[in-house]
Amino acid sequence: MYRRRARPTLRVLTEDLTSDWKGGGPRRWIDQGAHRDLLPLSELAHPLIAKAVGVFGDEPQQDSPEGRITSSTLYPSWEIKAAQWRGAVWCDESTGVHWLIAGGLAKGDHQDHEDFYRVVERAHRSGAARAWLPIAEDIRLLKIETAAAIDLRWQLDLQNMVYDELRGITFGGVCEFDVPHPLPAKVKPTERTVAHVTLTVEPVRDDGVPRDEIVVDVAPTGRWMTDPLTRQANVRLLISIHAPEQDWDVGAGMFSTWVEPGSLRTRCDELTSLVARGELAEAVPGRSAHVTHREHLAEKTMNGEAVRALCGVFFVPRQDHVNLPGCARCAEILGQLSSRR
């Protein structure tokens, strides 16, 4: 479940790696105790961390440590070198995760009191090295990082599914596919499909306004009917197909919008680049300030829930409307309502 690649403990970050950071961000977050801002820890910009990940990555057959540190008698540690930096990596056999548990500089031909190897030898001889092993907060961050990685992989898979299916119907057609659970091995076989999706693209050319109408029918299965996982899948599917979030209408469990002819072909080209880079498409927020009822607006904003504007658009009120141009249709309807008073 956990990635085996090397990662530093918080103690190493706060006490050992006090210099050679690229950019001020990591050191500032470390000093402030903003640990979640540091994730993923294996990708922090420090030469010793980068070397540790290069030596102990995701593929065991590619491990390339310098050797065992002979003075690490309390538990086995592997030696890594990056210029003058030296490090000790310990493998947690219960999880397979490799931890960078100590770091320091080689000094004075290993005769200096603060030389890395001398420090390791004293710590193991005195028992102080037991405090170098990961603590509860290290494990908590590992779990958070792992959950985020699983979610990212799942959303990338959904985006790839949309890309594969959309390419075949950019000029019209219907496709169907299933949304899998992000951790199928953790649920019952009958619960491994979160939803069944039907995507329809229908060209409309006969009413003077040429367009392609898109309908997305997401049918959740079983226990996933009201699960947040389904809502998350909905958002990723819609962003992948058409990013402007306020263009979508919803009704009877189906989402619909329309785009100019050829837009889906352009969207497929954009998805091609995103898929190649392993990046997620981002939603495009609304470009207009809408008018809506004040009742429950604050609650909807805090909970991230959608409201309906006078013009009929559904949107989540999360933007500062002050600098956005007003919605012309909302203003028109508001004027009509005011004139009737």
Secondary structure, DSSP 8 states (H G I E B T S, - for coil): ----S-EE-HHIIIII--S--SSSHHHHHHHHT-GGGG-SGGG-S-HHHHHHHHHS-S-GGG----EE-TT--SS--EEEEETTEEEEEEE-TTT--EEEEEEEE--GGGTSTT-HHHHHHHHHHHTGGGGGS--HHHHHHHHHHHHHHHHHHHHHHHHHHHHHHHTTSTTSEEEEEEEE-SSGGGS-GGGSEEEEEEEEEEEE-SSSS-EEEEEEEEEE-GGGTT-HHHHHHHHHHHHHH--BGGG-EEETTEEEEEE-TTHHHHHHHHHHHHHHHT-----B--SSB----STTHHHHHHHT--EE-TTS-EE---S--TTS-B-HHHHHHHHHHHHT-
